[in-house]
């Protein structure tokens, strides 16, 4: 960060501002030119509020010379982060496979799907208990009953479970029952929820918002990490563009971009990206090819009668076929499944 002061600024004002900044744990280097006085800030400037600095009458303007996210920034954490969930990991050489239905519908449904996806190579079970829907009349999930059924299926198959949280009031329940807490696209900038999740130590899977920039996405991760929880997994699930043929537009370029900017693992959701089951195979392969650390794929035993997102769900046997083809792609890029 660079602070440009007005030319007529007195030394006493410079000293006072410098002392204020140093108390924030940041080093200050001053340069006095003929027409400008510049203060260069070195260190973690995330705790410095621009508005407080700019309120000083001696300040001309404040400029960032680095990304505003710090804890998520690769510059401050050069090594890739690997998130551990029991005996499983997300990040590193092995690609994680998270699969299951969009919504938990019944005990039989979630149990059978859990068994199927595990047999085909999944290492995590996903299932929605609380469902954010565009229409208030659409199926909203089985809520706490659904979460209980998901837990039972996970225990039966020895698969860690992933489920989406909607409210900060449910954090205590999710912290107790869920292995990875998912924050959906619509809640990516629910800052009250993110702050509360920062107080937990459970891994958080943070989906990219519907129209969020990469920086906004990483800043949302920063909210959680600033609270002390650095167990963050990013998920690219497609963004809203002018195209209407697909549900969203999968931004594959975000994977290498985030990998350059951040140390956090990134997974891809090809199901929500396209909204069409027959595209999942191709998009999953492409995601692995560009460096994704994992995939989250919707699997349903009867997509035509699914209560939610059946059009983008694949059958268990198709999931098995995709996993086999992904092994070839993974090997080609020096990874494994």
C-alpha positions in Angstrom: 0.0 0.0 0.0 1.2 3.5 -0.8 -0.1 6.7 0.8 0.5 9.9 -1.1 0.5 13.0 1.0 -0.1 16.6 0.1 3.1 18.6 -0.7 2.6 21.0 2.1 2.3 18.3 4.8 4.2 19.2 7.9 6.7 16.8 9.6 4.5 16.5 12.7 1.6 15.3 10.7 3.8 12.8 8.9 5.1 11.5 12.2 1.7 11.2 13.7 0.3 9.2 10.7 3.4 7.1 10.6 3.1 6.2 14.3 -0.6 5.4 13.8 0.2 2.9 11.0 3.1 1.3 12.9 0.8 0.5 15.8 -1.1 -1.7 13.3 2.0 -3.8 12.9 3.0 -2.4 9.5 6.4 -0.9 8.6 6.5 2.6 7.0 9.1 3.9 4.6 8.8 7.6 3.7 10.1 9.2 0.5 10.1 13.0 0.2 10.3 14.4 -3.3 10.0 17.9 -4.7 6.3 17.7 -5.4 5.2 14.6 -3.5 5.6 12.9 -0.1 5.0 9.2 -0.2 4.6 6.7 2.6 5.3 3.1 1.5 3.6 0.5 3.8 5.3 -2.9 4.1 3.6 -5.9 5.7 0.1 -7.1 6.3 -2.1 -4.1 5.5 -5.4 -6.0 5.7 -6.1 -4.4 9.1 -5.7 -0.9 7.8 -8.9 0.8 6.8 -8.5 3.1 3.8 -11.2 5.4 5.0 -9.4 6.1 8.3 -6.2 7.0 6.4 -8.1 9.1 3.8 -9.8 11.0 6.6 -6.5 12.7 7.4 -6.5 16.1 5.8 -2.8 15.7 4.8 -3.6 12.6 2.6 -4.0 13.0 -1.1 -4.9 9.4 -1.9 -4.2 5.8 -0.9 -3.2 3.2 -3.5 -3.0 -0.6 -3.3 0.1 -2.1 -4.9 -0.8 -5.6 -4.0 -4.0 -7.7 -3.8 -6.3 -6.8 -0.9 -6.5 -10.4 0.3 -3.6 -11.4 2.5 -4.1 -14.8 4.3 -5.4 -16.3 1.0 -2.5 -14.8 -1.0 0.2 -17.0 -2.4 2.8 -14.3 -1.7 2.4 -14.8 2.0 1.9 -18.6 1.7 4.0 -19.9 -1.2 3.2 -23.6 -0.7 -0.1 -25.1 -1.7 -2.5 -25.7 1.2 -3.8 -29.2 1.7 -7.0 -29.5 3.7 -7.3 -32.6 5.8 -10.6 -34.2 6.6 -10.0 -37.3 8.7 -8.0 -39.7 6.5 -8.9 -37.7 3.4 -7.3 -34.7 1.8 -8.3 -32.0 -0.7 -5.2 -30.5 -2.4 -1.9 -32.1 -3.3 -1.4 -34.7 -6.0 -4.6 -36.7 -5.5 -7.8 -35.4 -7.0 -10.8 -35.4 -4.6 -14.2 -36.7 -5.9 -17.3 -35.4 -4.1 -20.5 -36.8 -5.3 -24.1 -37.4 -4.3 -27.6 -36.0 -4.9 -28.6 -32.4 -5.0 -31.1 -33.0 -2.3 -31.5 -35.7 0.3 -35.0 -37.1 -0.4 -35.3 -40.3 1.7 -33.2 -42.7 3.7 -33.3 -45.3 0.9 -32.3 -42.8 -1.7 -29.3 -41.3 0.0 -28.1 -44.6 1.4 -28.2 -46.4 -2.0 -26.5 -43.4 -3.8 -23.8 -43.3 -1.1 -23.0 -46.9 -1.6 -22.9 -46.6 -5.4 -20.6 -43.5 -5.5 -18.2 -45.0 -3.0 -18.0 -48.2 -5.1 -17.1 -46.0 -8.1 -14.4 -44.1 -6.4 -15.9 -41.1 -4.6 -14.1 -40.0 -1.4 -16.8 -37.6 -0.1 -20.6 -37.7 0.0 -22.5 -34.6 -0.8 -26.2 -34.0 -0.2 -28.4 -31.0 0.3 -30.6 -30.8 3.4 -31.3 -27.0 3.3 -31.9 -25.9 -0.3 -31.7 -22.3 -1.5 -34.2 -22.1 -4.4 -35.0 -19.2 -6.8 -38.7 -20.0 -6.3 -40.3 -19.9 -2.8 -42.6 -22.7 -4.0 -39.8 -25.1 -5.0 -38.6 -28.0 -2.8 -36.6 -26.5 0.0 -35.1 -29.7 1.4 -35.8 -32.0 4.3 -33.8 -29.7 6.6 -32.7 -31.3 9.9 -34.2 -34.6 9.0 -32.3 -34.6 5.7 -29.1 -33.8 7.6 -29.6 -36.7 9.9 -30.2 -39.1 7.0 -27.1 -37.8 5.3 -25.0 -38.4 8.4 -26.4 -41.9 8.6 -25.4 -42.6 5.0 -22.0 -41.2 5.6 -21.4 -43.2 8.7 -22.6 -46.4 6.9 -20.3 -45.9 4.0 -17.4 -44.3 5.9 -17.6 -41.2 3.6 -17.1 -37.7 5.0 -20.2 -35.6 4.2 -20.5 -32.2 2.6 -23.7 -30.2 3.0 -24.7 -26.5 2.4 -25.4 -24.2 5.3 -27.9 -21.4 4.9 -28.0 -19.6 8.3 -25.4 -18.7 10.9 -27.9 -20.0 13.5 -27.2 -23.6 12.2 -23.4 -23.4 12.6 -23.4 -25.4 15.9 -25.4 -28.2 14.3 -23.2 -28.3 11.1 -20.0 -28.1 13.2 -21.1 -31.2 15.1 -22.5 -33.3 12.2 -20.9 -32.1 8.9 -17.3 -32.8 7.8 -17.2 -30.0 5.2 -19.5 -27.0 5.5 -20.6 -25.7 2.1 -21.3 -22.1 1.5 -23.4 -21.8 -1.7 -23.0 -19.2 -4.5 -25.9 -17.1 -3.2 -24.3 -16.8 0.2 -20.7 -16.1 -1.0 -21.1 -12.5 0.2 -23.2 -13.2 3.3 -20.5 -11.6 5.4 -22.3 -12.3 8.8 -22.3 -16.0 7.9 -18.6 -15.9 6.8 -17.5 -14.2 9.9 -19.2 -16.8 12.1 -17.6 -19.6 10.0 -14.3 -18.0 10.7 -14.8 -18.9 14.4 -15.1 -22.6 13.6 -12.3 -24.9 12.5 -14.3 -27.1 10.2 -13.3 -27.0 6.5 -15.5 -24.7 4.5 -16.2 -25.3 0.8 -16.8 -21.8 -0.6 -18.6 -21.6 -3.9 -18.0 -18.7 -6.3 -21.0 -16.2 -6.4 -23.2 -16.0 -9.5 -21.5 -13.0 -10.9 -18.5 -12.6 -8.6 -15.0 -11.6 -9.8 -12.1 -13.7 -8.7 -11.0 -11.0 -6.3 -14.4 -10.9 -4.7 -14.4 -14.6 -4.3 -11.0 -14.6 -2.7 -12.0 -11.7 -0.4 -14.9 -13.8 0.8 -12.4 -16.5 1.7 -10.4 -13.8 3.4 -13.4 -13.1 5.7 -13.4 -16.6 7.0 -9.6 -16.8 7.3 -9.4 -13.5 9.1 -11.6 -15.0 11.8 -9.0 -17.8 12.3 -10.4 -20.6 10.1 -7.9 -21.2 7.3 -9.4 -24.6 6.2 -10.9 -23.2 3.0 -11.7 -25.0 -0.3 -12.7 -22.9 -3.2 -15.3 -24.1 -5.7 -15.8 -22.8 -9.3 -19.4 -23.6 -10.2 -19.9 -21.4 -13.3 -20.9 -17.7 -13.4 -23.8 -15.8 -15.0 -23.1 -14.5 -18.5 -25.3 -13.5 -21.5 -25.4 -17.2 -22.6 -28.7 -18.9 -21.8 -28.1 -22.3 -23.5 -26.3 -23.5 -20.4 -27.4 -22.9 -16.8 -24.1 -21.0 -16.1 -20.8 -20.5 -18.0 -18.0 -22.5 -16.5 -15.0 -20.2 -16.1 -12.1 -22.7 -16.4 -9.6 -19.8 -16.6 -10.4 -19.1 -13.0 -8.6 -22.3 -12.0 -5.0 -21.3 -13.1 -5.8 -17.7 -12.2 -6.6 -18.6 -8.6 -3.7 -21.1 -8.4 -1.4 -18.2 -9.3 -3.0 -15.8 -6.8 -3.8 -18.1 -3.9 -2.5 -21.2 -2.1 -6.0 -22.5 -1.5 -7.2 -25.7 -3.2 -9.8 -25.2 -6.0 -12.4 -27.7 -7.1 -15.0 -27.5 -9.9 -18.7 -28.3 -10.0 -19.5 -29.2 -13.6 -23.1 -30.1 -12.7 -24.2 -26.6 -11.7 -21.9 -25.1 -14.4 -23.8 -26.5 -17.3 -27.1 -27.6 -15.8 -27.1 -30.4 -18.4 -26.2 -34.0 -17.4 -24.6 -34.8 -20.8 -22.0 -32.0 -20.4 -20.7 -33.2 -17.0 -18.3 -35.7 -18.5 -16.5 -33.2 -20.8 -16.4 -30.4 -18.3 -15.0 -32.7 -15.6 -12.2 -33.7 -17.9 -11.4 -30.1 -18.8 -11.4 -29.1 -15.1 -8.8 -31.8 -14.3 -6.7 -30.8 -17.3 -6.4 -27.1 -16.2 -5.4 -28.1 -12.6 -8.5 -28.5 -10.5 -7.9 -30.3 -7.2 -11.2 -32.0 -7.2 -14.7 -32.3 -8.6 -18.2 -32.1 -7.0 -20.6 -34.0 -9.2 -24.3 -34.6 -8.7 -25.4 -38.2 -8.8 -29.0 -39.4 -8.6 -30.5 -42.9 -9.0 -33.6 -41.6 -10.7 -32.8 -38.1 -12.3 -36.2 -37.9 -14.1 -38.0 -38.0 -10.8 -35.5 -36.0 -8.6 -37.0 -33.3 -6.4 -34.2 -30.9 -7.4 -31.9 -30.5 -10.4 -32.6 -33.8 -12.0 -31.6 -32.3 -15.4 -28.0 -32.0 -14.3 -27.7 -35.2 -12.3 -26.0 -38.3 -13.7 -26.8 -41.9 -12.8 -24.3 -43.9 -10.6 -23.2 -46.1 -13.5 -22.4 -43.0 -15.6 -20.4 -41.6 -12.7 -18.4 -44.8 -12.7 -17.6 -44.3 -16.4 -16.6 -40.7 -15.9 -14.2 -41.7 -13.0 -12.5 -44.2 -15.2 -12.0 -41.7 -18.0 -10.8 -39.0 -15.5 -8.0 -41.3 -14.4 -6.4 -41.0 -17.9 -6.6 -37.2 -17.8 -5.2 -37.1 -14.3 -2.3 -39.3 -15.2 -1.5 -37.1 -18.2 -1.2 -34.0 -16.0 0.8 -35.8 -13.3 -2.1 -36.3 -10.9 -4.0 -39.3 -9.6 -7.6 -40.2 -8.7 
